Amino acid sequence: MTGSTFLQRLQSGEILVSDGATGTNLQARGLTRGTPSEVWVLENPEEILRLHRNFVAAGSDIILTSTFGGNALRLQHAGLSERAEEVNRRAVELARQAAGETVLVAGSLGPLGQMMQPLGPLSEEEAGAAYAAQAKVLSEAGVDLLLVETQFDLAEATAAVNAARSVSSLPLVCSFSYDRGTRTMMGVKPAQMAKHIGALGVDALGINCGRSLEENLQALKELREASDLPIWFKPNAGLPVMDAAGNPTYTLTPEMMGQQVPQWVAAGARVVGGCCGNSPEHVHQIALAAKRLSKTA
């Protein structure tokens, strides 16, 4: 499958369905809390593959590689920094195996896990090098598009987008997390993100993770007012509630998530899916709603 297919499908007016959560689903399947999913890419690939296949069966048009923390800087915490290329290549292999001929694979590039200067130790050059290395491997390994996701800082997102563009011509999406309602933890508003990141030549802007569905929907509306680019939208299954063991649980049912989809599409979302707390069952209900909307468009 070629990268242009993603853009062609967007241009056709189709509402595309992405997948659900990686971390919370793998934790439900036995991944120790605090262990990066990239560890299982090497040590338990069968479970990564099974989750991908579950999302495909649920109706996903796009699945994400299990490489959210797959940059060399972040992999240091798992002792896998020297194996970053292996992790990313293997993750793409697993996603491609599940995707078959019709489902697109997005190469996931998450935050680096360190603050940029002057607030932290990371220089622009170091950040760019880490993102470029990961984007290059993901592109060479065969993803259909690149997704810079869960960003909160304009400086880091800029470094990521520019780095990805320097090594790949694949379609590129940049998605921010508004975990302070309609602002990121660094105070970035959707309109600021649209103006700054939209000028860098990305193919779509996004919102993922964040807080409540209501707050994410408001962020979506603000993003649409500020940009004409296609919007990628993957909210959490509501706000988490901690159980007796201190683990986050998400209370919104699959049916509740599916019921929200018409609002998301009406507000401008062109790709819909779910982040934390969204199981394959959640994605199935999102997909049913999205496909109904695509047929009536």
N, C-alpha and C positions, 0 to 999 in steps of 0.2 A: 504493500500500500504506500502511496506517495503522500508527502506532506500537503500538497495542494488540495487533496481531498477534503481536509478540514475546512479550508477557506471556501471551497466550492459548496460544501454542505451549508455553511453559514450563509453564503450568498443566495442560496436557493430558498431561504426562508424557513428551513427546517429548525425545529426546536431540538437541540441535541441534549442528550442525557449523559452526564458524567457518572462516576461511581460514588461510593460512600466513603466512610472512614477506613483508614488503614490501621492506625494505632489501637483504637478502642475495640475494633473487631478482632485483631490478633491477640489483644490482652484477654478477651473473652474466650479465646481458643488456646490459652496457655502461655502466651508470651509474658514473661515476668515484667511487672510494672517498673518502668525506668530503663528497661532494656530497649535499645533502638530496634526498629523493625528490620534494619539492614543486617543485623546479626542473623536473623532467620533467613535472609536471602541466601546466606552461605550454609547455615547449620540446619535449617528446616525448610528448604525450598518447596517441599510438597504442600505445606500449609499456605505459603504465599500464593502458589499456583491455584490452590483450591479457592482462596478468597477471590482472586481475579475471576475465576470461572463462575463463582457465585454471582458476582456483579454482572458479568456478561449474560448469564441466564436470567438475571433480574430485569434486563433491558437496557443496560448501559451501552451507549454509542462510543464512549471514551473511557478507558481505564488508565489510571496513573501508575507509573512505576513505583516500586517501594524504595524510593531513593530520596525521600524528603530530607533526611539528614545525611545524604550520601556524599557531601563534599569532604575533602580531606581534613579540613579544620575540625569539623564536627565529629568526624569518625575517630579522632584522637581519643575521645572519651571511652570508646568501645575497643580501643587498641587495634583499630582497623585502618588507620590512616594510610599505611603502606599498601593496603589492598583496595584502595578507593576505586581504581579502575576496574578491578575484578568484580567488586560489589555492583558497580553501575552496569557493567556489561551483563552480568548474570541476572540482574533485576530486569533488564530489557528483554532478555531471552525468555524469562518466565512470563512477562506480560504479553509478549508476542505469541507465545505458545497458547495462551488463553484466548487471545483476541481473534485468532483465525483471520479470515479474509475481509471481514466487514467492519470490525470494531477498531477504532483508532487507539493508538497508544501515545499518551502524553508523558514526556520525561519530566519528573517532578524535581524542582530545585528549591529547597526550603532555605530559611535563614542560616547564616553561618554560625550562630550561637555566641558571637562576640560583638560588642558594640564598636562602631566605627569611631575613629578619632574625630573630635577631641574628647568625646565622652568615654571612649574605650581605647584598647590597644591596637585596633585593626586599621591599617592604612588603606587608602583607596587602591593602591597597587596590589596589596595582599588579597583584598576582597575580590578584585577583578581576576586575579590569577586563579583563585579557588573556584570561582564560578565558571571561568573559561574552561578550566580543566574538566569539570564535571559536564558542562554543556557539550563539549567536544566529544567526550566518550559516549554520552547518551545519543547524540546525533549519529555518530559513526556506527553505533550498535543497532540503530534502526527504529528510533521513535518517529512518530508522524508530526509531532509538534513539541515545543518546549513550554513548560509552565513554571514561571517564577512565582512561588506562592507564599502566603502567610507573611507578607512583608509588612513592616510598620514604620520604616525609616526611609525617607526619600533618597538619602545618600547611598544606602546599601542597595535599594532597589535599582537605582541608576547604575551602580557598578555592575549589578547582576545582568541587567538588560543589555548594557553596552558590551559586557563580556560575552554574553550569549550571541549577540549579533556579530561579534568579531570572529567567531569560529563556526557559525552555522547560518544557513539561509532558510531554515525551517520556520514555519509559522510560530509566533511567539506571543504568549499570554502573560500578563503580569497581574497578580492578584494580591490585594491588601487585606489585612485582618483588622477590623474596627472593634477592638476589644474594650474600648471606652465608649461604647454606644455608637456614635457617628464620628468618632475620632480614633486614631490608633494610639498606642501607648506613648508615642512620640508627639501626639497632638495633631497628626495629619488628618485633614478633612478630605472627603471624597472629591470635592471640586479641586483641591490642591493636587491630589494624586492624578486626577484626569488631565489637568493642565500640564503638569511636569512629565509624567510618564507617557502620556499620550503623544507628546512631542518627540519621543525617542524612536518612533517607528514601530511600536508594537501593533499586533493585529487585533488584539482584544484586551480589554481591561477587566479585572475581576474583583470579587469579594468572596472571601471564604473564612470559615471559623467565626470569630467574633462573639457576640453575646446573644441576646434574645432574637427570635424571629422578627419581632416588631422593629427592633433597632436595626437589624440587618436590612429589613425592607426599606426603612427610611434612608439608610446609607445607599441602597440601590437606587432609590428615586433621585437622591442628590447626585449620584454618579451619572445617571442618565441625563439629568439637566445640564451637566457640564461637558458631556462628550457624546459624539455620534458613533463611536466605535462599538462593536459588539461587546456585550457584557457576559462574563462568566460568573455564575452565582452558586456557591456551595456553602450554605449556612449550616451551623450545628443543629442538632435536634433539640433546640431550646437550650436553656441554661441548665448546667449539671447540678444535681443534688447529691451530696455526699452520703454514702451509706454508713452503716455502723463500723465498717472496717476502714473507712476513710477513702473509699474508692468512688470516683464520680459515676453517677448514673444519669441517664437522660430519659426524661419522662414522656416526651412526645412520641406517640405511636406512629407506625407507618402510615396509617390512614390520615392522621393529623397532618403529616408532612405532605402527603399527596393533595390534600385539600388546599394547601397554600400555593400550589404551583400556578394556578391562573393569575393570582396576584403578582407573582414574580414576573411572569411573562408580560402581563399588562404594564408592569413598571419598567420593562426593557430588557429582561434577561433573555439571552439567546442560548446559553448553555446552562442547564440546571442539574444539580446533584446535591450531595450532602457531605458535610465534614463530620466532626466528632459526634459519636452517638448514632450515626446513620448506618444501619445494617443493610444487607442485601434486601431484606423485606421492605425497609424504608425506600430504597432505590426503586424497587418494583412498583410501589405506589406512585412515586414521583414519575417514573417512566410511563405508567398508564395515563396519568394526567397530561404529561407532555405530548404524548403521541396523539391523544384526542385533540389537543390544541393544534398540533401540526396539520391534522386532517381538515380542520375547519378554517385554517388560515387561507 
